Amino acid sequence: MRKRSFRPLQKAGAPPCAPTSLSHSVGEELEVRGWRPTLTRGEYERALCAIHAAIAAGEVYQVNYTFRLRAPFSGDLLPLFRQVYERQPVPYAAYLDTGAHAIASLSPELFFALDGERITTRPMKGTAPRGLTRADDLQQAERLTRCPKNRAENLMIVDMARNDLGRIARVGSVRVPRLFEAERYATLWQMTSTVVACTDAPLPEIFRALFPAASITGAPKIRATQVIHALECAPRGVYTGAIGVVLPHRRAQFNVAIRTLHHDRAAGQLEYGVGSGVVWDSEQVAEYAECLAKAQVLLAPRPEFELLETLLWRRGRGYFLLEAHLQRLCDSADHFGFTMDADAVRRQLLTVAEQFTAPRYRVRLRVNRHGAAQVEYAPLSPERRVWRVALAREPVDPREVFLYHKTTHRQMYERARAEHPDCDDVLLWNTGGEITESTLANVVVRLDGRYYTPPVACGLLAGVYRGRLLQRGLLHERVLTPNDLRRAEAVYLINSVRGWIRVEVVC
């Protein structure tokens, strides 16, 4: 008989490894293929039309409409839970195994936490995708917190949470200490608010007052729940319920069971629910896209990788642009949620440099998600005067986040290099037909006596040497095309290790 287990909610830790997708096999036990939604796109759109009609009639203000994705599944769910949890930490994760069923909840949302007389709930409503660069990421968070639609939805849920808590709270104790906060997760920004109160109500009474969570029903709660029952094609099961622990001395913590996988062993089926809050100005395309974005948390986890920097060391001068390299490393660590101690990495680099005997070294620095750094180095010999380069055969997608961060996840660069083994490097271009970079360096062309390099938004790494030259006015940003390469007075590759390399574009 399978041993039953319960793993309580816990704060996220640090990670080893996750699958590249749920259709990818993990070890010998896990195999997930063929995810299918429980409704068609047309059924989804008709449901949203019905919700809009209910809103127009004044019956509801918001309805949280959901559907499920299902797939055949054989094996053990626990390895997948561990891999995704450790790769994409969330504060209220839980795993349960009852024998016939296994539930892996990777929830970022707190339903309520009870500590003595203090009760806290953190309704979550409003999402935005992560940005590609640090600046873009911060702009996405700001857009989320300023978005009138998201603020209105979040405030509506906060008012419901205040009302629910008011049923059990000591008079005058309900407060909202934090409103419209953006919380960052691996693939999404989420808007949350915090509502607190004081109560001496027993746990069953607390559940009667608060359950189900306001963020997964709608407003007003009773009528929204009736609309959900009428429109959703199947019961939600554990999805949007609550999973948690009860401890001595009036302590308890429960999540809202979103981002939750349910494995029915008898049926050989895995189920994952997604949904969004629908209001009057919700658009069908945007709501469906939000559901798919939420599904990416599990359906498209990132590959395992390390952060990477390549530096030049020169006798008597030390590391070239060291602080710029460390800043870029810190920015990428912050973006991906890696631990990073810049001072410790700097000391490690300086210690390694004490062993150098040659005049110039190429130093390769790798940092894993736990902050552990590895340094490799080799003497740097002079480069040939001119390199031969070719255009890649396939474009890069400027929406790919790994183009904007230097990491060991370099498959796209390696594929391009393999297409032209007789060349020194390969020039990349994006789906819009714009030149981006090479597999090793930034691109510069001389046109009419001025030096131009593509903007980062085209889909490229912001090289630290490129940044120095732009700052000094020696380079200028400009969208470049293959035709610009043909008419250029000169074409160069630049990076902080090799400097300027003149290139000949051979095809």
N, C-alpha and C positions, 0 to 999 in steps of 0.2 A: 504494500500500500504506500502511496506517495505521502511523504511527510508534509504536514501542513505547516505553513510558516506565515509570520507577519513581521514586516519590517517597518518600524515606525517612521513617521515623518522626521526629516533631519535636514539640517542646513547643508548646502552643497559643498562637496569637497573638490579635489583635483583629480585628473583623469588619465586613463591609458588610451583606449582605442574604440572606435565605432565603425560600423559598416558604411560604405559609400552610399548605399541606398538600401531600403528595406527589401528590395528584390535581390540583394546580394547575399550570398551565403556567409555566415559567420561560424567558423569552425565546422564541425560535422553535424551539430544539432539544430542549427537555426536555418530555416528556409522560408522566405515570405515572397510570394509572387502574386501578380494579378489583382491589384487593388481595384475595386469597383465601388462607385457611389451607390447608395440605396435609392436614389432618384435620378431622373434624367434632368438635363439642363432646362428643358421645357417645363417639367414639373416644378422645378425650383422657381422659375420665373412666374408661373401661375400662383404659387404660394405667396410670393412677394406681392403680387397684385392683390390677392385677398387680404393680406396684412395692410396694405395701403388703403384698401376700401374700409377696413375696420378703423383705421386711424382717421380717415375722412369722416366717418360716421360718429366720431367722438367716443368710440368704445375703449380705445387704448391709445397710449402715446408712443409706446415702444414694445416690440415683441422680439425676444431672442429666438430666432428660428435656426434649427440645426438639422443636420443629416449625418449619416454614418458612411464610412468607407469600410469595406470588408474584403478579406482575402483568405484563401485557403492557407492553413498554417500547420506545420508539423515540427515538433521539437520543443525546446525549452525556452520560455519567454524571458527567464531571468538574465541570461547573457546579454540579450538586447537591452533590457532595462539598465543593466550595469554600464554597458558601453555608451548608451545615449545619455544617461544621467551623469556619468563621469566626464563626458565630452561637453555636454551642454547643461551645466549645473543650474538647478532651480531650487528655491528654498523650501518647497513643500512636497517633495517627492515621497512616494510610498510604494511598496510592493507587497501584495498579498497572494498567498497560494492556499486555496481551500481543497485542493485535490481535483475536483471536477472543473474548477475555474482558476485562472491566474489573472491578476490585475496589476498592471504596471502604470502607475500614475506619475507623470512628470509635470505636476501642476505648479505654476508660479503664483497661484492666487490663494490667499488665506480666507477661509470662510469665517472662522472666529478662533481667537485664542483667549482662554480664561486663565487668570492668575489671581486667585483669591476672589476679591470683589471686582477686580478690573477686567473688563471684557473689551477686546479689540477686534474690529472687522476691517478688511481692506478690499473693498469692491474694486474690481478691475474692469474697465470698459474703455475701449479706444486703442487702436493699434496703428503702427506705421512700420514699414520695412526698414531694416538697417541700411545706413549709407555705405558707400564704397570706400571713402577716405575718412580721416578723422573729421575734417571740416564738414563734409557731406553728412556724416553720421550725426554730428551735433545739430546741423540744420534740420535733419529729419526729426530729431527729438523736439526741437523748438516748434516746428510746424505742427507736430502732434499736440503739444500743450496749448498752442494758440488756435487750433482748428475749432471753429464755432460748433460744428456738428459733433466732434468728439467731446468737447467740453459740455455741450448740452446733454449728450447721452450719459456722460460720467456723472454730472450733477443730478440727473434724474435718478440714477441708481443710488447715489449718496443720500438723497432725500428719502428713498425707500428704506435704506439701511438705518437711517436715523429714526424713521417711523417704527421699523421693526424693533430696534433696540429700545425705543421709548416704551414699549409694552412691558418690558421687564426691568427697566433701569430705574435707579433712584431719581426722583424728580430733580431736574436741573443738571443732571450729570452727563447728558449726551453732548459730546463735543466733536468737532472736525478739525483736528490739529494740522492735518496736511491735506491739501486739495490740489488735484491736477498734477501729480508728480509723474515724470517719465522714468520708467524702469527699463533697463537694457537687458536683453537676452540675446542668445546666439544669432537668431534670425529676425527678431522683432524688437521694436520699442512698444511698451505697454503703458497706458495711462492708468494710474491707481490713485485712490484717495484713502485716507485713514479716518475711521470713525471709532470713538471710544466712549465708554460709559462705565458706571458702577452698578453692580447688581448682586443681590443675594439669592437670586432665583436658582433652583436646582437645575441640573443638566437637562432633564426631559422638558422642563418648561422653556429653557433656552431654545431647544430645538423646535418646539411648537411655535415660538415667536419668530424665529429666523429662517427656518427651512421651508422651501428651498431658497438658495441664495438669490438676492435681488438681481445680481448681474447676469443670471442665466435664465430668467423668466421674462420680465418686462414690467411695464407700468400701465395701469395699476396691476398689481401682482395677480389677483384672483382672475380677472378677466383675461389678462395676457396668458395665464396658464390654460384657460379654457380654449383660447385661440390656438395655442400650441397643440393641445390634444386633438383639435379638429383638423389641423393641417399637417402635422408631422406624420410620416408614413409608418412609423414603428416606435414602440417605447424606447426611451433613452437608455434603460438599464442603469449601470453604474455611472455612466457618463453624466456629468453635471450634478451628481450626488455629492457626498462628502465622505472623506476617508481621514481617520485620525486616531488619536490616542487619548485615553483618560488616565490621569495619574493621581496619586494621593494629594491631599491638601488643596482641593479645589483647583487643580490644574488640568487643562485639556487644550488640545489643538487639533483643528480639523481643516483640511483643504477643501477647495471647490474642485471636484474631480473632472477638470478639463485636461486636455492633452493626455488622455488616458487610454491605454490599450487593454482590451478585454479578450482573453483567450478562452474560448469554450472548447475544452478538450474533446468532449463527445462529438461535437459537430465538426471538429477539425477546422475551426474558423477563428480568425482574428478580426476584431472590430475596433475602429478608431473614429470618434465623433468630432465634428467641426461645426461651427456656427458663427453667427454674428447678430448684433442688435440692430433691428430694422426700425427706422423712424420715418417720418413723412418725407424727408428729402434724401432718403437712401436710394442709391441707384443700383439696379440689378447687377450690372457688370462689376461695379466696385465691391458690392457685398460678396459676390461669388469669388472675386479675386482675394478678398480678405480671408475667406474660408480656406482657399488653397494656400495662402501664405501661412496660415496657422498650421496647416497640414505639413508644411515643409520642416517643421520642428522635428518630425520623426521620419518623414518620407524622403528627405534629402539631407541627412546629416553630413557635416564636412569631413573630408579625409583627415587622417592623422598627418601632422606636419610640424616643423619647427620654424622659428623665425631665423632669418639669415642676414648677415652683413659681411661684406668683403671689403677689407681696408688695406691701404698702402702704409707701410712703415718705412721711414728713411732715416739712416744714421745721422745723428745730430739734430734731427727735426721731429722725430717721433711719428705718431700716427697722423696722417693727413685727414683733416676734417673730422676728428674723433667725436667732438660734441654733436655735430650734425648727424653722424651715424647713430650715436646713442639716442638722440631725440627721435629719429625715425623709428628706431627699435622700440622705444617706449610708446610711441604713438600706435604702432602695430600691436604691441602687447596689450595696450588698453583696448583697442578695437576688438581683439579676439578673446579677451578675458584671460590672458596669460599673466602669471606672476612675473614681475620684473624689478630687479634691484640694480639700477644704473650704476650706483657707486661700486657695488660688488663686481659688476662686469668690467668697469673701468679698471679697478685694481687688478683683476685677473689678466686683462690685456697688458697692463704695464709690467706685471710680473713675468709674463711670457716673453716680453720684449727684452728682458735682461739676458736671455739666452742667445739673442741674435748676434751673428758674427759677420754676415754679408751686409753690403751697403743698403740693399732694398729687399723688402719681403712683401709677399702677398699673404694676408692674414684672413682666414675664413672663420667667422664666429657664428655658432649656432646656439640658440636658446630654446629650450623646450617649454611646455606650458606650465611646468612647475618652477621655472626660473633657473634651472640648471644650465650652465653655459659650457660649451666645448670649443676649444680654440685649436685650429690647425694652421700650419704656416709652411711656406716654401720660399726660397730665394727667388726674386723676380728678375728675369732676364729681359733685355731690351726687345721691343716688338719690331716686326718688319715695318718698313716705311708705309706700304699700302696693303690693305686687306681686300680680298675679293668677297663680295656679298651678293646674295640673290634675294628676290622677293619670295615670301612664303606662298604656298599654293592655296591655303585656306585662310579665311579671315579669323580674327579673334573677336569675341563678343565683349564690347566695352562695359557690359553689365556684370562681367565676371570679377568678383572681388579680389581674386588672387593676382590680377594684373596690377593692382595698386599697392601691394605689399610684397616685400621681398621675403620669400619663404622657401622651404625645401620642396614644396608642392610645385614642381616645374614641368609637369607632363606636357603642357601646351608648348613650352619652349623646346623641350626635347624632341617632340614630334616635328616641329619646324626644322630643327637642325638635321634630323634624319632625312628630310626630303632633299637636302643639298649637302651631301657628305664631302664634296670636293671644294666647298666654300669655307671661308674663315668664320662667317657668321651669316645670319638670315634676318632680313628686315620684315617686320610684322606690319599688318594693316588690318583695319577693323571692318565691320559689316557695312559701314558707310563709305568704304573705299578710301579711308584716310590713313596715312602712314602713322604708326604709333612709336615703335622703338625697335631695337634688335633684341635678340635673345640674351645679349650680354651688356648692352649699353643704350644710352639715349642717342637719338638721331639729331644731327645738325646739318642744315644745308645753307650754302651761301648763295643768296639771290640779290642781284643788283648791289653787291658790296656789303649787304647786311646778313647777319647770321640768325637763322630761325630754327626753332625747335617746336614740336607739336605740344599743344596744351595737354595737361594731365587728363582732362575730361575725355580725350580721345580713347583712353584705355591704356595707361602706361604707368610705370613706376616713376615717382618723382625722385630722380637721382640727386644725391647730395652735391655732386660737382655741378650738375645742371642748375641746381638751386643757387649755388654760389655765383655762377656766371650770369644768371638772370638778375640776381640782386645787384650785381655790379654794372648792369646795363650792357654787358657784352653779348648777351643773347636776347632774343625777343620771341614771344610765343606767337605761333601762327599755324593754322590747319594746313597740312601738307598732303599732297597727293602724289601718286607715282609719276604724273606728268611733271611735277615740280622737281623730282629727282632727275628726270631726263634733261630739263633745261637749266639745272643748277650749275653754277660756276665751280662748285666743289661740294662733296658730301663727306661728312665725318661721323664717326661714332665717338662718344665721350663717356667716360666714367671716372671715378675718383682714383682707381688703381692704374689705369692705362693712360689717362689724360686724353689727348686728341689723337685719333687714328684716322688718317685719310683712307677713304674706301673707293673702290671701283665697283659699280653696280653692273653685274654681268648678265642678269636676266630678270 
